Amino acid sequence: WIGHGAVVMPGVSIGNGAVIGSSAVVTKDVDPYMIAVGVPARPLRERFPRPIAERLQAIAWWDWPRDLLESRIADFNDLDRFLEMYGD
């Protein structure tokens, strides 16, 4: 998600699952599942260890059809179980 008042400069890519802090100015690409804050925005920390972020990227649950998401919403409550069920 992108926080209130954040600015993403033209040509900059925000990776899936990244979080941009409020009022941040993003001048460089932000990796998937990274938290970026500040002016200019800088990486604060990863939301998950890189191997987990890579597995989430491979699952690409955000591309699932709405009905599939709705039917499997409970699976999102436990990350380890989710990765076991839908990961490689």
N, C-alpha and C positions, 0 to 999 in steps of 0.2 A: 504494500500500500504506500501511498504518497501522502505525507503529512500536510496539514493546513499551511498554506502560504509558501510551500516549497516551489522552487523554479527548476525545471529541467531544460537545460540549454539545447538548442537544435542539434541534431545529429548524435545525441547521447542515448545510449541504450540502457534500460533498466532491466536486469535479469529477473526471471520468474522468482517469486517468493521474496524478493528484496523489499526492504523497508527503508523509506526515505523520511528522515526526521522533519518536523515542522520547521518552516522557514529556511530549510537547507537550499543551497544553490548548487545544483549538480552540473559539473563541467566536464566530468569524465565518466566513462561507462561504469556501471555498478554490476558486479557479479551476482549470479543467482544466489538467493538466500543470504545476502549480505545486508547489514544494517549500516546505513551511511547518514552522517549528520554534519552540520556545520556550514560555514561559508568560507571558502568553497567546501562542498561536501567531501568528507573523507571516510574511509571504512572505519567503523567503530568496532565491529566484531561480526563473526558469522552467526547466523541463527542456529545452525546445526553444524556438526563436524562435516567436512567436505565429502567423505564417503556417503553419508546420509543424504546430503543435498544432491549429490549425483544420482542417487537412487530415486529420489523424489522427481528429479528432472526427467529420468527415464520413464517413470510411471505416467507423467503428464496428466494427472487427474483433472486439471483445469480444462482440458479438452474433452472430457467425458460429456456425453449428452445429459441434459438436465434430469431426465427420468432416472438415469443410472446413478447420478449423484444423490438424488433424493432417496433412492432405494438402499444406498450404501452409506448414508450419512453417519450412522453409528460407528462404522469402521474407522472414522477419522479421530475417534477419541483416544486411541492407543497407537502411538507412532510405531512401536516395535511390531505390533500385530498387523498394522496396516502394511508395513514394508514386507512382512512375511507373506501376507495374503496376495499382494499385488506386485511385489518386486520380482526381480529376476531370480 
